[in-house]
Amino acid sequence: MSDENLVKLHIDLPNHWAIGGESMWATPLENDLYQIENVPFFAYGLNFQDVVNATSDSDDLIPEIRFVVTPSGHRTYRIMFDKELTRDKQVELLESLEVHGATYERANGKDVAIDIKPEGDHLAVYDQLDEYEASELLSFETCEVRAEGSFDDLPE
């Protein structure tokens, strides 16, 4: 796949604790279908390689994700490292998850999105992250749907 074939999709997240919306890369398929090509950093209920329906409200706006058509089987967790944790220690912790089928994308120096492949062991990743959280190295969240019919967080 060539990066020049990718397009941006958008999603509004008015209730999210950190951001009002998110854009992500996707491969256009056909009939308003797209395959997500990066790990979502803020949306809930979306995962790497999910096939989604996305349409635009006008010709000058990028397509807005409406719903998941075919889940990929990937799972997404998000990590927020303790600000005092060195980059080397972060990498060590992240690499410890690879044995369970997990890879990661960084948003910045402390926020990381974890992708767990369909054949990976998401429960083992969860257990390992739970141990790291108990040791106060990081905090994390799973990214299942929070608000039915939405990719957003629950309203306060």
Contacts in CASP RR format, 6 or more apart in sequence:
PFRMAT RR
TARGET T0000
AUTHOR 0000-0000-0000
METHOD contacts of the structure
MODEL  1
MSDENLVKLHIDLPNHWAIGGESMWATPLENDLYQIENVPFFAYGLNFQD
VVNATSDSDDLIPEIRFVVTPSGHRTYRIMFDKELTRDKQVELLESLEVH
GATYERANGKDVAIDIKPEGDHLAVYDQLDEYEASELLSFETCEVRAEGS
FDDLPE
1 27 0 8 1.000
1 37 0 8 1.000
5 27 0 8 1.000
5 28 0 8 1.000
6 25 0 8 1.000
6 26 0 8 1.000
6 27 0 8 1.000
6 37 0 8 1.000
7 25 0 8 1.000
7 26 0 8 1.000
7 27 0 8 1.000
7 28 0 8 1.000
7 34 0 8 1.000
7 62 0 8 1.000
7 63 0 8 1.000
8 23 0 8 1.000
8 24 0 8 1.000
8 25 0 8 1.000
8 26 0 8 1.000
8 62 0 8 1.000
9 23 0 8 1.000
9 24 0 8 1.000
9 25 0 8 1.000
9 26 0 8 1.000
9 34 0 8 1.000
9 36 0 8 1.000
9 52 0 8 1.000
9 54 0 8 1.000
9 62 0 8 1.000
9 63 0 8 1.000
9 64 0 8 1.000
9 65 0 8 1.000
10 21 0 8 1.000
10 22 0 8 1.000
10 23 0 8 1.000
10 61 0 8 1.000
10 62 0 8 1.000
10 63 0 8 1.000
10 64 0 8 1.000
10 65 0 8 1.000
11 21 0 8 1.000
11 22 0 8 1.000
11 23 0 8 1.000
11 24 0 8 1.000
11 43 0 8 1.000
11 46 0 8 1.000
11 64 0 8 1.000
11 65 0 8 1.000
11 151 0 8 1.000
12 20 0 8 1.000
12 21 0 8 1.000
12 64 0 8 1.000
12 152 0 8 1.000
13 19 0 8 1.000
13 20 0 8 1.000
13 21 0 8 1.000
13 22 0 8 1.000
13 42 0 8 1.000
13 43 0 8 1.000
13 151 0 8 1.000
13 152 0 8 1.000
13 153 0 8 1.000
14 20 0 8 1.000
14 21 0 8 1.000
14 152 0 8 1.000
15 147 0 8 1.000
15 152 0 8 1.000
15 153 0 8 1.000
15 154 0 8 1.000
15 155 0 8 1.000
15 156 0 8 1.000
16 42 0 8 1.000
16 152 0 8 1.000
16 153 0 8 1.000
17 153 0 8 1.000
18 42 0 8 1.000
19 42 0 8 1.000
20 42 0 8 1.000
21 42 0 8 1.000
22 40 0 8 1.000
22 41 0 8 1.000
22 42 0 8 1.000
22 43 0 8 1.000
23 62 0 8 1.000
24 36 0 8 1.000
24 37 0 8 1.000
24 38 0 8 1.000
24 40 0 8 1.000
24 43 0 8 1.000
24 46 0 8 1.000
25 36 0 8 1.000
25 37 0 8 1.000
25 38 0 8 1.000
26 34 0 8 1.000
26 35 0 8 1.000
26 36 0 8 1.000
26 37 0 8 1.000
26 52 0 8 1.000
26 54 0 8 1.000
27 34 0 8 1.000
27 35 0 8 1.000
27 37 0 8 1.000
28 34 0 8 1.000
29 35 0 8 1.000
29 51 0 8 1.000
32 53 0 8 1.000
32 54 0 8 1.000
32 55 0 8 1.000
32 63 0 8 1.000
33 51 0 8 1.000
33 52 0 8 1.000
33 53 0 8 1.000
33 54 0 8 1.000
33 69 0 8 1.000
34 51 0 8 1.000
34 52 0 8 1.000
34 53 0 8 1.000
34 54 0 8 1.000
34 63 0 8 1.000
34 65 0 8 1.000
35 49 0 8 1.000
35 50 0 8 1.000
35 51 0 8 1.000
35 52 0 8 1.000
36 46 0 8 1.000
36 47 0 8 1.000
36 48 0 8 1.000
36 49 0 8 1.000
36 50 0 8 1.000
36 51 0 8 1.000
36 52 0 8 1.000
36 72 0 8 1.000
37 48 0 8 1.000
37 49 0 8 1.000
38 48 0 8 1.000
38 105 0 8 1.000
39 47 0 8 1.000
39 48 0 8 1.000
39 76 0 8 1.000
39 104 0 8 1.000
39 105 0 8 1.000
39 113 0 8 1.000
39 114 0 8 1.000
39 115 0 8 1.000
40 46 0 8 1.000
40 47 0 8 1.000
40 48 0 8 1.000
40 76 0 8 1.000
40 113 0 8 1.000
40 143 0 8 1.000
41 78 0 8 1.000
41 105 0 8 1.000
41 107 0 8 1.000
41 111 0 8 1.000
41 113 0 8 1.000
43 65 0 8 1.000
43 143 0 8 1.000
43 151 0 8 1.000
43 152 0 8 1.000
44 143 0 8 1.000
44 144 0 8 1.000
44 145 0 8 1.000
44 146 0 8 1.000
44 147 0 8 1.000
44 150 0 8 1.000
44 151 0 8 1.000
44 152 0 8 1.000
44 153 0 8 1.000
45 68 0 8 1.000
45 76 0 8 1.000
45 143 0 8 1.000
45 144 0 8 1.000
45 145 0 8 1.000
45 151 0 8 1.000
46 52 0 8 1.000
46 65 0 8 1.000
46 68 0 8 1.000
46 76 0 8 1.000
46 143 0 8 1.000
46 151 0 8 1.000
47 71 0 8 1.000
47 72 0 8 1.000
47 73 0 8 1.000
47 74 0 8 1.000
47 75 0 8 1.000
47 76 0 8 1.000
47 115 0 8 1.000
47 143 0 8 1.000
48 72 0 8 1.000
48 74 0 8 1.000
48 76 0 8 1.000
48 115 0 8 1.000
49 72 0 8 1.000
49 73 0 8 1.000
49 74 0 8 1.000
50 68 0 8 1.000
50 70 0 8 1.000
50 71 0 8 1.000
50 72 0 8 1.000
50 73 0 8 1.000
50 74 0 8 1.000
51 68 0 8 1.000
51 69 0 8 1.000
51 70 0 8 1.000
51 72 0 8 1.000
52 65 0 8 1.000
52 66 0 8 1.000
52 67 0 8 1.000
52 68 0 8 1.000
52 69 0 8 1.000
53 65 0 8 1.000
53 66 0 8 1.000
53 67 0 8 1.000
53 69 0 8 1.000
54 63 0 8 1.000
54 64 0 8 1.000
54 65 0 8 1.000
54 66 0 8 1.000
55 63 0 8 1.000
55 64 0 8 1.000
55 66 0 8 1.000
56 62 0 8 1.000
56 63 0 8 1.000
56 64 0 8 1.000
57 64 0 8 1.000
65 151 0 8 1.000
67 149 0 8 1.000
72 118 0 8 1.000
73 118 0 8 1.000
74 115 0 8 1.000
74 116 0 8 1.000
74 117 0 8 1.000
74 118 0 8 1.000
75 115 0 8 1.000
75 116 0 8 1.000
75 122 0 8 1.000
75 142 0 8 1.000
75 143 0 8 1.000
76 113 0 8 1.000
76 114 0 8 1.000
76 115 0 8 1.000
76 116 0 8 1.000
76 142 0 8 1.000
76 143 0 8 1.000
77 113 0 8 1.000
77 114 0 8 1.000
77 116 0 8 1.000
77 122 0 8 1.000
77 125 0 8 1.000
77 126 0 8 1.000
77 129 0 8 1.000
77 140 0 8 1.000
77 141 0 8 1.000
77 142 0 8 1.000
77 143 0 8 1.000
78 111 0 8 1.000
78 112 0 8 1.000
78 113 0 8 1.000
78 114 0 8 1.000
78 140 0 8 1.000
78 141 0 8 1.000
78 143 0 8 1.000
79 94 0 8 1.000
79 104 0 8 1.000
79 111 0 8 1.000
79 112 0 8 1.000
79 113 0 8 1.000
79 114 0 8 1.000
79 129 0 8 1.000
79 138 0 8 1.000
79 139 0 8 1.000
79 140 0 8 1.000
80 110 0 8 1.000
80 111 0 8 1.000
80 138 0 8 1.000
80 139 0 8 1.000
80 140 0 8 1.000
81 90 0 8 1.000
81 109 0 8 1.000
81 110 0 8 1.000
81 111 0 8 1.000
81 112 0 8 1.000
81 137 0 8 1.000
81 138 0 8 1.000
82 110 0 8 1.000
82 136 0 8 1.000
82 137 0 8 1.000
82 138 0 8 1.000
83 110 0 8 1.000
85 110 0 8 1.000
85 137 0 8 1.000
85 138 0 8 1.000
87 109 0 8 1.000
89 137 0 8 1.000
90 109 0 8 1.000
90 110 0 8 1.000
90 112 0 8 1.000
93 132 0 8 1.000
93 137 0 8 1.000
93 138 0 8 1.000
94 104 0 8 1.000
94 112 0 8 1.000
94 114 0 8 1.000
96 128 0 8 1.000
97 104 0 8 1.000
97 114 0 8 1.000
97 125 0 8 1.000
97 128 0 8 1.000
97 129 0 8 1.000
100 116 0 8 1.000
100 120 0 8 1.000
100 121 0 8 1.000
100 122 0 8 1.000
100 124 0 8 1.000
100 125 0 8 1.000
100 128 0 8 1.000
101 116 0 8 1.000
101 117 0 8 1.000
101 119 0 8 1.000
101 120 0 8 1.000
101 121 0 8 1.000
101 125 0 8 1.000
102 114 0 8 1.000
102 115 0 8 1.000
102 116 0 8 1.000
102 117 0 8 1.000
102 120 0 8 1.000
102 125 0 8 1.000
103 114 0 8 1.000
103 115 0 8 1.000
103 117 0 8 1.000
104 112 0 8 1.000
104 113 0 8 1.000
104 114 0 8 1.000
104 115 0 8 1.000
105 112 0 8 1.000
105 113 0 8 1.000
105 115 0 8 1.000
106 112 0 8 1.000
106 113 0 8 1.000
107 113 0 8 1.000
114 125 0 8 1.000
114 140 0 8 1.000
116 122 0 8 1.000
116 125 0 8 1.000
126 142 0 8 1.000
129 138 0 8 1.000
129 140 0 8 1.000
132 138 0 8 1.000
132 140 0 8 1.000
133 139 0 8 1.000
133 140 0 8 1.000
145 151 0 8 1.000
146 152 0 8 1.000
146 153 0 8 1.000
146 154 0 8 1.000
147 153 0 8 1.000
147 154 0 8 1.000
147 155 0 8 1.000
END
